[in-house]
Amino acid sequence: MSVRRKNRKREEYFFDYTLLFIVLFLLGFGLVMLYSTSSYEAALDYGDSAYYLKKQLLSTALGIVCMIIVSRINYHFWERFAVLGYIVAVILILLVMTPLGKEVKGARRWLRLGPLSIQPAEIAKLAMILFLAVLVCKMGKGIRTWKGFGLAVGAAAPICLLIWKVTNNLSSAIIVGGIAVLMVFVAAPDYKRFVLLALGVCAAAALIVFIIVKNAESQADAAADGGIQSDAGFRGDRIIAWLDPEKYASDEGFQTLQALYAIGSGNLFGKGLGRSMQKLGFLPEAQNDMIFSIICEELGLFGALSIILLFILLIWRFMVIANNATDLFGALLVVGVLGHIAIQVILNIAVVTNTIPNTGISLPFISYGGTSVLFLLSEIGLVLSVSKGIRLNDVG
Amino acid sequence: MRGYKTYNRKKIVVLFLCCTMALVGLGGRLIYLMIYQGEYYTRLAEDLHERERTIKAARGKIIDSTGQVLATNRTVCTISVIHSQIEEPEKVMAMLVKELGISEETAKKKVEKVSSIEKIKSNVSKETGDIIRGYNLAGVKVDEDYKRFYPFDELASKVLGFTGSDNQGIIGLEVKYEDYLKGEDGIIYTITDARGVEIDKEGENRKEPVPGNDLYISMDFNIQSYATQLCKQVMEAKEADAVSMLVMNPQNGEILAMVNLPEFHLNDPFTLLNGGETTQDALNQMWRNGVINDTYEPGSTFKIITATAALEAGVVTVNDTFSCPGFIIVEDRKIRCHKTTGHGGENFIQATMNSCNPVFVDVGLRLGVDRYYSYFRQFGLLEKTGVDLPGEAGTIMHKKENMGQVELATVSFGQSFQITPIQLATTVSSIVNGGNRITPHFGVEAKDTKGNTVETFTYPVKKGIVSKETSETMRMILEQVVENGGGKKAQIEGFAIGGKTATSQTLPRGSGKYIASFLGFYPADNPKVLALVVINHPKGIYYGGQIAAPVVKKLFENILPYLEKIDYTK
């Protein structure tokens, strides 16, 4: 056990092995599923069935190293980098517009750094967690006021807007915004304004969907009358396709429908590992955002529910660590990570099951994506570091 | 514990519970999708992954009354290349050029074309297919298939018909009995990836093909062959355009032979006989079955019908006497007899033996338009015979209201209207068989591959179109025609044959083109076999009695002993 000397002097200190094992299990499972999902396409496209696996293995190894290092550093060490991290995140996002930016499948979201490419949005998530935790602690009781609330949420807004507008990545913007709101929610004592906020968001979403559907209907009528054929924008199309994917099976509803085919053909115990049909080129981005549907197809309802249960356990560990953290800063860091992972898992599964409109969100630890796994593991390192501050007799 | 309060902890628990609830909710959604909607999506997914490949069913054979197979299947191969599986394109190209005789450019183009599967050549013999398979080259596919094969190629080509690229009948019996012959194609379901590449490990699901039923027909291979030979001889000798012959059993309508010269090659039906540009029109012309698809003016053979009607109506008796001056005047027309000097005094039998036009005009006029027309209808001449071959032509006849004395006069000796040869043969059969209007046909029964009868075909018979007495009288008169009259050249010693000759000028009149024909049957007192030969546009002597009657004579000389022998063995 690598407990630092300073701590050993005091008492037995806590290290959350449960969390570590859950994360390692998810990583291992993710790699197996990634290989199963991507090997066929990888062999055809790159002549190497382990193409994606190798890249992901490298990022994962790097991530584990980061996790170990971060877990050994007292989390208060990072306090001083909060503002710097925020600024760096903003700069990196802006850099995407420069020639350093890299376009993949029509979306300009990556930065090229030598042989590697990173997604600034992933860095922004971590930067946001750190920055808000520091900000809220600095504010102290100020967070209780509308002003403090506004300030905290307002701090998140620029990064969200940048991610949305510069990298055209609404889903990451929503995640960053969601992380901010959840952290403020935990920091502030009252419920009313959050309930109001939640209701407001729901109402706004419902209104937008309503308007888009109305528009589409009138356009369809206009088209039927020989009028102009116009589009509701690509997000609008996605919302219309969400409501009836089979009607738009050849374009906007295609990916969703293919995911549903995969999920639906899984049944109780699935077709067995490696026996998915949908991954053979039918389901686009199968190893990426849609990997959960392949898990459903290969491992069935049983496997899918097991994964959901693992994520609940993971969140439960975050809760235990946050509740037993020695100070609010540590707790808020853990809450931020909890929010990040919980939001991504929920949105990813919701997209895959066509519960919400299609938007690109990856499944933490399992989906293909180097930057994502690297920063997620760093965040886990942070949480482990917080867990070490807990004295054993505090737990329970 | 800087500023860390209990409410923070409570809120963390609330947060955890909210997330857990959301995840449990999604779990519920998964249960709904995978259990309740599972079947629906599984089916859609399978539809997406499965590709169907049909296995052609073997088409039923066509077998004659002696057991001779007239149409069968031969295994042929289709050679294709699968671009994504080719490993040695150079070798594949060289092999294709060597074994299939295609040009190097074609081979190169096909091999290098990026497609899921590219067909190189179909209808390749099984031997070649086996050789190509022996090369064991990756990406080369040899599919076996059935192709229709006609062992006797030209024999009865217009009767049997042939099949198209999908093994479907196009003309003749092949199309008429399509439903019996075709069978049911099998299906191979293969699983493919999104590019359409088959996935081997998934294996195949098969629905086995059901072979078609064999069709047993009344045609007699030996008679058909001999009749074809005779027709060829006369066609060459007389330099005729076409020669048709129909041999049938007048008792039940079974057709024993149907020859239509020139016949075409059943194994190569899309190549014109005389070369020339292959147009659909030219092909259709080549495939026409003159005996049933084309009408002609029957001429004097039709006097059989006029005589029957007159006898049946009682407007004439066999002993009535007539006088032929060589012509007859009807209204303002002078209708000539073929013997311009006239036959002089003759009774009705002699008039028939002489094929005397004025007598038959007289008899027709005695009947009158109404009665003549009603007998025409009663004998079944206004309807099609119902023969089991496609495209039978109808009778082209004057409308009753437009029929005056002149029209009636010309119809009486077989001119100014048109019928098909099969119509004539069927009507005469019905008259001489005792008055039963039979349906001419080939199809006898359909049997499955194990030899079990699937269906025995039955055909309508209309009884009593003429009285037995008239029928008997007609047999006697027609026997006299062969014995002592215009049909002498069909006489065979020791055999009582009935018959009637005909020579008709084709339209337009005065073109010098004639159709010579003869209709004969045996035995005259109870006919078992009836033959009609029609020679189109012979050169030189064109009289039916001179050139058509000997053809039937030769046929009967040969087949009568043969048919009798068959009867003995029964």
Interface residues (C-beta under 8 A of the other chain):
Chain A: Y40 C137 G140 K141 L182 F185 V186 A187 P189 L260 Y261 A262 I263 G264 S265 G266 N267 L268 M277 Q278 L280 G281 F282 C296 G300 L301 A304 L305 I308 F311 I312 I315 W316 F318 M319 A322 N323 A325 T326 D327 L328 F329 A331 V335 L338 G339 A342 V345 I346 I349 A350 T353 T355
Chain B: M1 R2 G3 Y4 K5 Y7 N8 R9 K11 I12 V13 L15 F16 C19 T20 A22 L23 V24 L26 G27 R29 L30 I31 L33 M34 I35 Q37 G38 E39 Y40 Y41 T42 L44 A45 E46 L48 H49 I191 D193 A194 R195 I199
